[in-house]
Amino acid sequence: MPNITLVISKELKMEMKRHPSVKWSSAVRNAIEQKLADFREAESIAKRSKFSLKDWKSISEKVSKDSARHAKALLNESNG
């Protein structure tokens, strides 16, 4: 099985040492496997979608603008 090397902070390493019963290699492998499963699921959904990349960008822009408008309205209410 291939190996990988991770760089972590000293603080994280110290905290990990406080839990010697944990098999950290397995924990990291499981986290990577879960993240890859999430990507596979997202790709599967995207393949079935009838929206184009242009459609998604347009929707994203509209959501961002609406969210900004909503946030401004909330700020105005709390300052008013």
PyMOL Python script that loads the backbone (N, CA, C, O; Angstrom):
from pymol import cmd

cmd.read_pdbstr("""\
ATOM      1  N   MET A   1       0.858  -1.177   0.000  1.00  0.00           N
ATOM      2  CA  MET A   1       0.000   0.000   0.000  1.00  0.00           C
ATOM      3  C   MET A   1       0.900   1.235   0.000  1.00  0.00           C
ATOM      4  O   MET A   1       1.865   1.299   0.762  1.00  0.00           O
ATOM      5  N   PRO A   2       0.586   2.225  -0.860  1.00  0.00           N
ATOM      6  CA  PRO A   2       1.392   3.450  -0.906  1.00  0.00           C
ATOM      7  C   PRO A   2       1.251   4.259   0.388  1.00  0.00           C
ATOM      8  O   PRO A   2       0.252   4.149   1.098  1.00  0.00           O
ATOM      9  N   ASN A   3       2.254   5.061   0.674  1.00  0.00           N
ATOM     10  CA  ASN A   3       2.256   5.942   1.839  1.00  0.00           C
ATOM     11  C   ASN A   3       2.127   7.389   1.396  1.00  0.00           C
ATOM     12  O   ASN A   3       2.506   7.746   0.281  1.00  0.00           O
ATOM     13  N   ILE A   4       1.584   8.225   2.292  1.00  0.00           N
ATOM     14  CA  ILE A   4       1.576   9.671   2.085  1.00  0.00           C
ATOM     15  C   ILE A   4       2.130  10.318   3.339  1.00  0.00           C
ATOM     16  O   ILE A   4       2.133   9.712   4.410  1.00  0.00           O
ATOM     17  N   THR A   5       2.593  11.536   3.204  1.00  0.00           N
ATOM     18  CA  THR A   5       3.102  12.290   4.338  1.00  0.00           C
ATOM     19  C   THR A   5       2.223  13.518   4.530  1.00  0.00           C
ATOM     20  O   THR A   5       1.903  14.222   3.572  1.00  0.00           O
ATOM     21  N   LEU A   6       1.837  13.768   5.777  1.00  0.00           N
ATOM     22  CA  LEU A   6       1.029  14.930   6.108  1.00  0.00           C
ATOM     23  C   LEU A   6       1.840  15.873   6.978  1.00  0.00           C
ATOM     24  O   LEU A   6       2.654  15.434   7.791  1.00  0.00           O
ATOM     25  N   VAL A   7       1.621  17.144   6.808  1.00  0.00           N
ATOM     26  CA  VAL A   7       2.235  18.146   7.660  1.00  0.00           C
ATOM     27  C   VAL A   7       1.140  18.685   8.564  1.00  0.00           C
ATOM     28  O   VAL A   7       0.114  19.166   8.085  1.00  0.00           O
ATOM     29  N   ILE A   8       1.356  18.604   9.878  1.00  0.00           N
ATOM     30  CA  ILE A   8       0.386  19.105  10.848  1.00  0.00           C
ATOM     31  C   ILE A   8       1.106  20.013  11.838  1.00  0.00           C
ATOM     32  O   ILE A   8       2.332  19.984  11.952  1.00  0.00           O
ATOM     33  N   SER A   9       0.331  20.811  12.544  1.00  0.00           N
ATOM     34  CA  SER A   9       0.924  21.717  13.527  1.00  0.00           C
ATOM     35  C   SER A   9       1.394  20.939  14.758  1.00  0.00           C
ATOM     36  O   SER A   9       0.944  19.822  15.011  1.00  0.00           O
ATOM     37  N   LYS A  10       2.295  21.545  15.506  1.00  0.00           N
ATOM     38  CA  LYS A  10       2.768  20.924  16.753  1.00  0.00           C
ATOM     39  C   LYS A  10       1.612  20.737  17.728  1.00  0.00           C
ATOM     40  O   LYS A  10       1.536  19.729  18.430  1.00  0.00           O
ATOM     41  N   GLU A  11       0.718  21.713  17.763  1.00  0.00           N
ATOM     42  CA  GLU A  11      -0.420  21.644  18.665  1.00  0.00           C
ATOM     43  C   GLU A  11      -1.307  20.445  18.337  1.00  0.00           C
ATOM     44  O   GLU A  11      -1.761  19.730  19.231  1.00  0.00           O
ATOM     45  N   LEU A  12      -1.542  20.240  17.069  1.00  0.00           N
ATOM     46  CA  LEU A  12      -2.367  19.112  16.650  1.00  0.00           C
ATOM     47  C   LEU A  12      -1.682  17.797  17.009  1.00  0.00           C
ATOM     48  O   LEU A  12      -2.329  16.872  17.500  1.00  0.00           O
ATOM     49  N   LYS A  13      -0.389  17.714  16.769  1.00  0.00           N
ATOM     50  CA  LYS A  13       0.366  16.501  17.103  1.00  0.00           C
ATOM     51  C   LYS A  13       0.298  16.234  18.607  1.00  0.00           C
ATOM     52  O   LYS A  13       0.114  15.088  19.017  1.00  0.00           O
ATOM     53  N   MET A  14       0.443  17.268  19.430  1.00  0.00           N
ATOM     54  CA  MET A  14       0.374  17.090  20.881  1.00  0.00           C
ATOM     55  C   MET A  14      -1.008  16.593  21.295  1.00  0.00           C
ATOM     56  O   MET A  14      -1.128  15.723  22.158  1.00  0.00           O
ATOM     57  N   GLU A  15      -2.042  17.146  20.679  1.00  0.00           N
ATOM     58  CA  GLU A  15      -3.400  16.724  21.002  1.00  0.00           C
ATOM     59  C   GLU A  15      -3.635  15.274  20.577  1.00  0.00           C
ATOM     60  O   GLU A  15      -4.297  14.513  21.283  1.00  0.00           O
ATOM     61  N   MET A  16      -3.094  14.905  19.434  1.00  0.00           N
ATOM     62  CA  MET A  16      -3.217  13.516  18.975  1.00  0.00           C
ATOM     63  C   MET A  16      -2.540  12.557  19.947  1.00  0.00           C
ATOM     64  O   MET A  16      -3.045  11.462  20.192  1.00  0.00           O
ATOM     65  N   LYS A  17      -1.410  12.960  20.497  1.00  0.00           N
ATOM     66  CA  LYS A  17      -0.682  12.104  21.443  1.00  0.00           C
ATOM     67  C   LYS A  17      -1.484  11.859  22.714  1.00  0.00           C
ATOM     68  O   LYS A  17      -1.249  10.878  23.420  1.00  0.00           O
ATOM     69  N   ARG A  18      -2.424  12.744  23.007  1.00  0.00           N
ATOM     70  CA  ARG A  18      -3.266  12.563  24.198  1.00  0.00           C
ATOM     71  C   ARG A  18      -4.294  11.454  23.999  1.00  0.00           C
ATOM     72  O   ARG A  18      -4.999  11.081  24.937  1.00  0.00           O
ATOM     73  N   HIS A  19      -4.377  10.931  22.785  1.00  0.00           N
ATOM     74  CA  HIS A  19      -5.316   9.861  22.459  1.00  0.00           C
ATOM     75  C   HIS A  19      -4.577   8.702  21.785  1.00  0.00           C
ATOM     76  O   HIS A  19      -4.790   8.427  20.604  1.00  0.00           O
ATOM     77  N   PRO A  20      -3.711   8.028  22.540  1.00  0.00           N
ATOM     78  CA  PRO A  20      -2.873   6.978  21.938  1.00  0.00           C
ATOM     79  C   PRO A  20      -3.653   5.757  21.452  1.00  0.00           C
ATOM     80  O   PRO A  20      -3.127   4.971  20.664  1.00  0.00           O
ATOM     81  N   SER A  21      -4.874   5.587  21.898  1.00  0.00           N
ATOM     82  CA  SER A  21      -5.647   4.418  21.468  1.00  0.00           C
ATOM     83  C   SER A  21      -6.183   4.570  20.041  1.00  0.00           C
ATOM     84  O   SER A  21      -6.592   3.589  19.419  1.00  0.00           O
ATOM     85  N   VAL A  22      -6.178   5.801  19.530  1.00  0.00           N
ATOM     86  CA  VAL A  22      -6.693   6.045  18.189  1.00  0.00           C
ATOM     87  C   VAL A  22      -5.646   5.643  17.160  1.00  0.00           C
ATOM     88  O   VAL A  22      -4.476   6.007  17.271  1.00  0.00           O
ATOM     89  N   LYS A  23      -6.080   4.895  16.170  1.00  0.00           N
ATOM     90  CA  LYS A  23      -5.206   4.555  15.047  1.00  0.00           C
ATOM     91  C   LYS A  23      -5.348   5.686  14.035  1.00  0.00           C
ATOM     92  O   LYS A  23      -6.244   5.667  13.191  1.00  0.00           O
ATOM     93  N   TRP A  24      -4.457   6.669  14.128  1.00  0.00           N
ATOM     94  CA  TRP A  24      -4.582   7.889  13.344  1.00  0.00           C
ATOM     95  C   TRP A  24      -4.487   7.632  11.854  1.00  0.00           C
ATOM     96  O   TRP A  24      -5.135   8.317  11.062  1.00  0.00           O
ATOM     97  N   SER A  25      -3.691   6.657  11.466  1.00  0.00           N
ATOM     98  CA  SER A  25      -3.592   6.329  10.047  1.00  0.00           C
ATOM     99  C   SER A  25      -4.959   5.907   9.515  1.00  0.00           C
ATOM    100  O   SER A  25      -5.367   6.332   8.435  1.00  0.00           O
ATOM    101  N   SER A  26      -5.660   5.074  10.272  1.00  0.00           N
ATOM    102  CA  SER A  26      -7.002   4.638   9.878  1.00  0.00           C
ATOM    103  C   SER A  26      -7.974   5.810   9.864  1.00  0.00           C
ATOM    104  O   SER A  26      -8.796   5.927   8.955  1.00  0.00           O
ATOM    105  N   ALA A  27      -7.883   6.675  10.865  1.00  0.00           N
ATOM    106  CA  ALA A  27      -8.785   7.822  10.948  1.00  0.00           C
ATOM    107  C   ALA A  27      -8.611   8.730   9.728  1.00  0.00           C
ATOM    108  O   ALA A  27      -9.592   9.188   9.144  1.00  0.00           O
ATOM    109  N   VAL A  28      -7.371   8.983   9.353  1.00  0.00           N
ATOM    110  CA  VAL A  28      -7.100   9.839   8.194  1.00  0.00           C
ATOM    111  C   VAL A  28      -7.556   9.142   6.914  1.00  0.00           C
ATOM    112  O   VAL A  28      -8.162   9.771   6.046  1.00  0.00           O
ATOM    113  N   ARG A  29      -7.268   7.852   6.796  1.00  0.00           N
ATOM    114  CA  ARG A  29      -7.699   7.097   5.613  1.00  0.00           C
ATOM    115  C   ARG A  29      -9.227   7.153   5.474  1.00  0.00           C
ATOM    116  O   ARG A  29      -9.745   7.356   4.375  1.00  0.00           O
ATOM    117  N   ASN A  30      -9.943   6.974   6.585  1.00  0.00           N
ATOM    118  CA  ASN A  30     -11.411   7.034   6.558  1.00  0.00           C
ATOM    119  C   ASN A  30     -11.899   8.420   6.136  1.00  0.00           C
ATOM    120  O   ASN A  30     -12.856   8.538   5.370  1.00  0.00           O
ATOM    121  N   ALA A  31     -11.245   9.461   6.633  1.00  0.00           N
ATOM    122  CA  ALA A  31     -11.634  10.830   6.268  1.00  0.00           C
ATOM    123  C   ALA A  31     -11.418  11.066   4.771  1.00  0.00           C
ATOM    124  O   ALA A  31     -12.252  11.688   4.112  1.00  0.00           O
ATOM    125  N   ILE A  32     -10.305  10.571   4.238  1.00  0.00           N
ATOM    126  CA  ILE A  32     -10.030  10.720   2.807  1.00  0.00           C
ATOM    127  C   ILE A  32     -11.059   9.946   1.989  1.00  0.00           C
ATOM    128  O   ILE A  32     -11.579  10.453   0.994  1.00  0.00           O
ATOM    129  N   GLU A  33     -11.351   8.717   2.410  1.00  0.00           N
ATOM    130  CA  GLU A  33     -12.345   7.913   1.700  1.00  0.00           C
ATOM    131  C   GLU A  33     -13.711   8.593   1.699  1.00  0.00           C
ATOM    132  O   GLU A  33     -14.410   8.577   0.685  1.00  0.00           O
ATOM    133  N   GLN A  34     -14.098   9.191   2.828  1.00  0.00           N
ATOM    134  CA  GLN A  34     -15.390   9.881   2.910  1.00  0.00           C
ATOM    135  C   GLN A  34     -15.419  11.097   1.998  1.00  0.00           C
ATOM    136  O   GLN A  34     -16.416  11.340   1.317  1.00  0.00           O
ATOM    137  N   LYS A  35     -14.330  11.862   1.980  1.00  0.00           N
ATOM    138  CA  LYS A  35     -14.266  13.047   1.122  1.00  0.00           C
ATOM    139  C   LYS A  35     -14.375  12.640  -0.347  1.00  0.00           C
ATOM    140  O   LYS A  35     -15.069  13.295  -1.125  1.00  0.00           O
ATOM    141  N   LEU A  36     -13.684  11.552  -0.728  1.00  0.00           N
ATOM    142  CA  LEU A  36     -13.758  11.075  -2.109  1.00  0.00           C
ATOM    143  C   LEU A  36     -15.165  10.576  -2.447  1.00  0.00           C
ATOM    144  O   LEU A  36     -15.641  10.776  -3.565  1.00  0.00           O
ATOM    145  N   ALA A  37     -15.825   9.933  -1.495  1.00  0.00           N
ATOM    146  CA  ALA A  37     -17.212   9.488  -1.705  1.00  0.00           C
ATOM    147  C   ALA A  37     -18.115  10.702  -1.921  1.00  0.00           C
ATOM    148  O   ALA A  37     -19.016  10.667  -2.759  1.00  0.00           O
ATOM    149  N   ASP A  38     -17.874  11.775  -1.165  1.00  0.00           N
ATOM    150  CA  ASP A  38     -18.650  13.013  -1.341  1.00  0.00           C
ATOM    151  C   ASP A  38     -18.459  13.568  -2.754  1.00  0.00           C
ATOM    152  O   ASP A  38     -19.420  13.986  -3.401  1.00  0.00           O
ATOM    153  N   PHE A  39     -17.203  13.568  -3.229  1.00  0.00           N
ATOM    154  CA  PHE A  39     -16.927  14.051  -4.581  1.00  0.00           C
ATOM    155  C   PHE A  39     -17.615  13.178  -5.631  1.00  0.00           C
ATOM    156  O   PHE A  39     -18.190  13.696  -6.588  1.00  0.00           O
ATOM    157  N   ARG A  40     -17.559  11.853  -5.454  1.00  0.00           N
ATOM    158  CA  ARG A  40     -18.211  10.950  -6.403  1.00  0.00           C
ATOM    159  C   ARG A  40     -19.712  11.218  -6.455  1.00  0.00           C
ATOM    160  O   ARG A  40     -20.311  11.230  -7.530  1.00  0.00           O
ATOM    161  N   GLU A  41     -20.313  11.432  -5.286  1.00  0.00           N
ATOM    162  CA  GLU A  41     -21.749  11.713  -5.235  1.00  0.00           C
ATOM    163  C   GLU A  41     -22.071  13.029  -5.936  1.00  0.00           C
ATOM    164  O   GLU A  41     -23.028  13.109  -6.707  1.00  0.00           O
ATOM    165  N   ALA A  42     -21.273  14.057  -5.667  1.00  0.00           N
ATOM    166  CA  ALA A  42     -21.496  15.358  -6.309  1.00  0.00           C
ATOM    167  C   ALA A  42     -21.339  15.244  -7.823  1.00  0.00           C
ATOM    168  O   ALA A  42     -22.119  15.826  -8.577  1.00  0.00           O
ATOM    169  N   GLU A  43     -20.331  14.494  -8.268  1.00  0.00           N
ATOM    170  CA  GLU A  43     -20.129  14.314  -9.708  1.00  0.00           C
ATOM    171  C   GLU A  43     -21.297  13.558 -10.330  1.00  0.00           C
ATOM    172  O   GLU A  43     -21.724  13.873 -11.441  1.00  0.00           O
ATOM    173  N   SER A  44     -21.809  12.567  -9.620  1.00  0.00           N
ATOM    174  CA  SER A  44     -22.948  11.797 -10.111  1.00  0.00           C
ATOM    175  C   SER A  44     -24.182  12.681 -10.266  1.00  0.00           C
ATOM    176  O   SER A  44     -24.902  12.589 -11.260  1.00  0.00           O
ATOM    177  N   ILE A  45     -24.417  13.538  -9.274  1.00  0.00           N
ATOM    178  CA  ILE A  45     -25.553  14.469  -9.332  1.00  0.00           C
ATOM    179  C   ILE A  45     -25.362  15.442 -10.488  1.00  0.00           C
ATOM    180  O   ILE A  45     -26.302  15.727 -11.231  1.00  0.00           O
ATOM    181  N   ALA A  46     -24.133  15.954 -10.636  1.00  0.00           N
ATOM    182  CA  ALA A  46     -23.855  16.920 -11.698  1.00  0.00           C
ATOM    183  C   ALA A  46     -24.066  16.298 -13.079  1.00  0.00           C
ATOM    184  O   ALA A  46     -24.556  16.964 -13.991  1.00  0.00           O
ATOM    185  N   LYS A  47     -23.699  15.026 -13.236  1.00  0.00           N
ATOM    186  CA  LYS A  47     -23.869  14.362 -14.529  1.00  0.00           C
ATOM    187  C   LYS A  47     -25.338  14.213 -14.898  1.00  0.00           C
ATOM    188  O   LYS A  47     -25.692  14.256 -16.077  1.00  0.00           O
ATOM    189  N   ARG A  48     -26.196  14.039 -13.894  1.00  0.00           N
ATOM    190  CA  ARG A  48     -27.627  13.864 -14.149  1.00  0.00           C
ATOM    191  C   ARG A  48     -28.347  15.202 -14.316  1.00  0.00           C
ATOM    192  O   ARG A  48     -29.498  15.245 -14.752  1.00  0.00           O
ATOM    193  N   SER A  49     -27.673  16.276 -13.973  1.00  0.00           N
ATOM    194  CA  SER A  49     -28.297  17.594 -14.007  1.00  0.00           C
ATOM    195  C   SER A  49     -28.477  18.075 -15.444  1.00  0.00           C
ATOM    196  O   SER A  49     -27.652  17.800 -16.316  1.00  0.00           O
ATOM    197  N   LYS A  50     -29.542  18.778 -15.666  1.00  0.00           N
ATOM    198  CA  LYS A  50     -29.803  19.358 -16.980  1.00  0.00           C
ATOM    199  C   LYS A  50     -29.262  20.792 -17.056  1.00  0.00           C
ATOM    200  O   LYS A  50     -29.317  21.422 -18.112  1.00  0.00           O
ATOM    201  N   PHE A  51     -28.743  21.301 -15.942  1.00  0.00           N
ATOM    202  CA  PHE A  51     -28.173  22.642 -15.919  1.00  0.00           C
ATOM    203  C   PHE A  51     -26.766  22.628 -16.510  1.00  0.00           C
ATOM    204  O   PHE A  51     -25.998  21.689 -16.301  1.00  0.00           O
ATOM    205  N   SER A  52     -26.446  23.677 -17.246  1.00  0.00           N
ATOM    206  CA  SER A  52     -25.087  23.839 -17.767  1.00  0.00           C
ATOM    207  C   SER A  52     -24.263  24.610 -16.727  1.00  0.00           C
ATOM    208  O   SER A  52     -24.805  25.126 -15.749  1.00  0.00           O
ATOM    209  N   LEU A  53     -22.966  24.678 -16.951  1.00  0.00           N
ATOM    210  CA  LEU A  53     -22.098  25.442 -16.055  1.00  0.00           C
ATOM    211  C   LEU A  53     -22.529  26.910 -16.047  1.00  0.00           C
ATOM    212  O   LEU A  53     -22.492  27.570 -15.009  1.00  0.00           O
ATOM    213  N   LYS A  54     -22.937  27.412 -17.214  1.00  0.00           N
ATOM    214  CA  LYS A  54     -23.420  28.794 -17.315  1.00  0.00           C
ATOM    215  C   LYS A  54     -24.658  28.989 -16.444  1.00  0.00           C
ATOM    216  O   LYS A  54     -24.797  30.012 -15.774  1.00  0.00           O
ATOM    217  N   ASP A  55     -25.565  27.993 -16.455  1.00  0.00           N
ATOM    218  CA  ASP A  55     -26.768  28.061 -15.620  1.00  0.00           C
ATOM    219  C   ASP A  55     -26.393  28.133 -14.144  1.00  0.00           C
ATOM    220  O   ASP A  55     -26.928  28.951 -13.396  1.00  0.00           O
ATOM    221  N   TRP A  56     -25.467  27.267 -13.733  1.00  0.00           N
ATOM    222  CA  TRP A  56     -25.061  27.228 -12.322  1.00  0.00           C
ATOM    223  C   TRP A  56     -24.431  28.543 -11.901  1.00  0.00           C
ATOM    224  O   TRP A  56     -24.685  29.030 -10.799  1.00  0.00           O
ATOM    225  N   LYS A  57     -23.612  29.122 -12.771  1.00  0.00           N
ATOM    226  CA  LYS A  57     -22.978  30.403 -12.443  1.00  0.00           C
ATOM    227  C   LYS A  57     -24.029  31.501 -12.297  1.00  0.00           C
ATOM    228  O   LYS A  57     -23.948  32.338 -11.398  1.00  0.00           O
ATOM    229  N   SER A  58     -25.004  31.485 -13.183  1.00  0.00           N
ATOM    230  CA  SER A  58     -26.075  32.478 -13.129  1.00  0.00           C
ATOM    231  C   SER A  58     -26.866  32.342 -11.834  1.00  0.00           C
ATOM    232  O   SER A  58     -27.145  33.336 -11.163  1.00  0.00           O
ATOM    233  N   ILE A  59     -27.225  31.117 -11.485  1.00  0.00           N
ATOM    234  CA  ILE A  59     -27.965  30.875 -10.241  1.00  0.00           C
ATOM    235  C   ILE A  59     -27.139  31.315  -9.043  1.00  0.00           C
ATOM    236  O   ILE A  59     -27.657  31.945  -8.121  1.00  0.00           O
ATOM    237  N   SER A  60     -25.852  30.982  -9.058  1.00  0.00           N
ATOM    238  CA  SER A  60     -24.963  31.343  -7.952  1.00  0.00           C
ATOM    239  C   SER A  60     -24.889  32.857  -7.773  1.00  0.00           C
ATOM    240  O   SER A  60     -24.929  33.360  -6.650  1.00  0.00           O
ATOM    241  N   GLU A  61     -24.779  33.583  -8.897  1.00  0.00           N
ATOM    242  CA  GLU A  61     -24.730  35.049  -8.823  1.00  0.00           C
ATOM    243  C   GLU A  61     -26.016  35.614  -8.234  1.00  0.00           C
ATOM    244  O   GLU A  61     -25.981  36.527  -7.409  1.00  0.00           O
ATOM    245  N   LYS A  62     -27.156  35.063  -8.664  1.00  0.00           N
ATOM    246  CA  LYS A  62     -28.444  35.543  -8.167  1.00  0.00           C
ATOM    247  C   LYS A  62     -28.591  35.271  -6.675  1.00  0.00           C
ATOM    248  O   LYS A  62     -29.081  36.120  -5.930  1.00  0.00           O
ATOM    249  N   VAL A  63     -28.169  34.094  -6.243  1.00  0.00           N
ATOM    250  CA  VAL A  63     -28.249  33.756  -4.819  1.00  0.00           C
ATOM    251  C   VAL A  63     -27.358  34.690  -4.020  1.00  0.00           C
ATOM    252  O   VAL A  63     -27.756  35.174  -2.960  1.00  0.00           O
ATOM    253  N   SER A  64     -26.149  34.949  -4.520  1.00  0.00           N
ATOM    254  CA  SER A  64     -25.230  35.844  -3.822  1.00  0.00           C
ATOM    255  C   SER A  64     -25.811  37.250  -3.703  1.00  0.00           C
ATOM    256  O   SER A  64     -25.737  37.873  -2.643  1.00  0.00           O
ATOM    257  N   LYS A  65     -26.386  37.742  -4.791  1.00  0.00           N
ATOM    258  CA  LYS A  65     -26.983  39.082  -4.767  1.00  0.00           C
ATOM    259  C   LYS A  65     -28.166  39.130  -3.805  1.00  0.00           C
ATOM    260  O   LYS A  65     -28.302  40.078  -3.031  1.00  0.00           O
ATOM    261  N   ASP A  66     -29.023  38.104  -3.854  1.00  0.00           N
ATOM    262  CA  ASP A  66     -30.171  38.063  -2.947  1.00  0.00           C
ATOM    263  C   ASP A  66     -29.720  37.969  -1.494  1.00  0.00           C
ATOM    264  O   ASP A  66     -30.313  38.598  -0.618  1.00  0.00           O
ATOM    265  N   SER A  67     -28.681  37.191  -1.235  1.00  0.00           N
ATOM    266  CA  SER A  67     -28.157  37.057   0.129  1.00  0.00           C
ATOM    267  C   SER A  67     -27.608  38.392   0.621  1.00  0.00           C
ATOM    268  O   SER A  67     -27.829  38.774   1.770  1.00  0.00           O
ATOM    269  N   ALA A  68     -26.897  39.097  -0.246  1.00  0.00           N
ATOM    270  CA  ALA A  68     -26.355  40.402   0.127  1.00  0.00           C
ATOM    271  C   ALA A  68     -27.477  41.388   0.417  1.00  0.00           C
ATOM    272  O   ALA A  68     -27.408  42.141   1.388  1.00  0.00           O
ATOM    273  N   ARG A  69     -28.520  41.387  -0.428  1.00  0.00           N
ATOM    274  CA  ARG A  69     -29.668  42.267  -0.225  1.00  0.00           C
ATOM    275  C   ARG A  69     -30.352  41.965   1.108  1.00  0.00           C
ATOM    276  O   ARG A  69     -30.717  42.872   1.855  1.00  0.00           O
ATOM    277  N   HIS A  70     -30.515  40.685   1.385  1.00  0.00           N
ATOM    278  CA  HIS A  70     -31.152  40.263   2.629  1.00  0.00           C
ATOM    279  C   HIS A  70     -30.317  40.693   3.841  1.00  0.00           C
ATOM    280  O   HIS A  70     -30.859  41.181   4.832  1.00  0.00           O
ATOM    281  N   ALA A  71     -29.021  40.514   3.755  1.00  0.00           N
ATOM    282  CA  ALA A  71     -28.132  40.895   4.862  1.00  0.00           C
ATOM    283  C   ALA A  71     -28.201  42.403   5.105  1.00  0.00           C
ATOM    284  O   ALA A  71     -28.248  42.848   6.252  1.00  0.00           O
ATOM    285  N   LYS A  72     -28.206  43.182   4.030  1.00  0.00           N
ATOM    286  CA  LYS A  72     -28.309  44.641   4.169  1.00  0.00           C
ATOM    287  C   LYS A  72     -29.626  45.025   4.832  1.00  0.00           C
ATOM    288  O   LYS A  72     -29.669  45.900   5.696  1.00  0.00           O
ATOM    289  N   ALA A  73     -30.696  44.360   4.417  1.00  0.00           N
ATOM    290  CA  ALA A  73     -31.997  44.650   5.016  1.00  0.00           C
ATOM    291  C   ALA A  73     -31.998  44.336   6.500  1.00  0.00           C
ATOM    292  O   ALA A  73     -32.547  45.102   7.291  1.00  0.00           O
ATOM    293  N   LEU A  74     -31.399  43.234   6.889  1.00  0.00           N
ATOM    294  CA  LEU A  74     -31.324  42.882   8.306  1.00  0.00           C
ATOM    295  C   LEU A  74     -30.499  43.889   9.081  1.00  0.00           C
ATOM    296  O   LEU A  74     -30.857  44.264  10.198  1.00  0.00           O
ATOM    297  N   LEU A  75     -29.399  44.328   8.495  1.00  0.00           N
ATOM    298  CA  LEU A  75     -28.570  45.337   9.152  1.00  0.00           C
ATOM    299  C   LEU A  75     -29.326  46.649   9.324  1.00  0.00           C
ATOM    300  O   LEU A  75     -29.237  47.298  10.366  1.00  0.00           O
ATOM    301  N   ASN A  76     -30.063  47.026   8.301  1.00  0.00           N
ATOM    302  CA  ASN A  76     -30.847  48.265   8.366  1.00  0.00           C
ATOM    303  C   ASN A  76     -31.927  48.176   9.438  1.00  0.00           C
ATOM    304  O   ASN A  76     -32.198  49.159  10.128  1.00  0.00           O
ATOM    305  N   GLU A  77     -32.550  46.997   9.583  1.00  0.00           N
ATOM    306  CA  GLU A  77     -33.566  46.799  10.614  1.00  0.00           C
ATOM    307  C   GLU A  77     -32.957  46.942  12.004  1.00  0.00           C
ATOM    308  O   GLU A  77     -33.545  47.563  12.888  1.00  0.00           O
ATOM    309  N   SER A  78     -31.773  46.362  12.188  1.00  0.00           N
ATOM    310  CA  SER A  78     -31.167  46.392  13.526  1.00  0.00           C
ATOM    311  C   SER A  78     -30.601  47.762  13.866  1.00  0.00           C
ATOM    312  O   SER A  78     -30.446  48.088  15.042  1.00  0.00           O
ATOM    313  N   ASN A  79     -30.288  48.574  12.851  1.00  0.00           N
ATOM    314  CA  ASN A  79     -29.767  49.912  13.079  1.00  0.00           C
ATOM    315  C   ASN A  79     -30.869  50.966  13.126  1.00  0.00           C
ATOM    316  O   ASN A  79     -30.636  52.109  13.519  1.00  0.00           O
ATOM    317  N   GLY A  80     -32.062  50.566  12.722  1.00  0.00           N
ATOM    318  CA  GLY A  80     -33.151  51.535  12.596  1.00  0.00           C
ATOM    319  C   GLY A  80     -33.870  51.705  13.840  1.00  0.00           C
ATOM    320  O   GLY A  80     -34.819  52.487  13.903  1.00  0.00           O
TER     321      GLY A  80
END
""", "prot")
cmd.dss("prot")
cmd.show_as("cartoon", "prot")
cmd.util.cbc("prot")
cmd.orient("prot")
